[in-house]
Amino acid sequence: MLTKHDDAPPADLSHAGAVVDKAIEYMIGQNIESLSIASALLGGALALLARSVADDAIVHILNNAIASVRAGELRAIGAVAPQTGNSRP
């Protein structure tokens, strides 16, 4: 289902990201634990992907995410981003 043309980010990605950021801010304001927020967002994202792309594409996306975690890229982003909510060590 994904083609080489799908490698470029969609034009509305920034808008979608801003909406998700606002949803996260709202949930933090409701005192929802960071792990619960992240788990719900990840579950929703995976469900959306399952309706949108082939399983092989989902595996590719997840493998890229795992590689980013192992390379420390997410920790580097977290060190730069402002700390919000009630995250736990």
SULKAJO-V551987 format. One record per run of one state. SS is the DSSP state (~ for helix, > for strand, _ for the rest). FROM is the first residue (numbers start at 1). LEN is the number of residues. Records with the same first field share a line. If there is no record, write none. Layout:
SS->FROM-LEN / FROM-LEN
//
This chain:
_->1-3 / 8-5 / 30-4 / 53-2 / 71-2 / 81-9
~->4-4 / 13-17 / 34-19 / 55-16 / 73-8
//
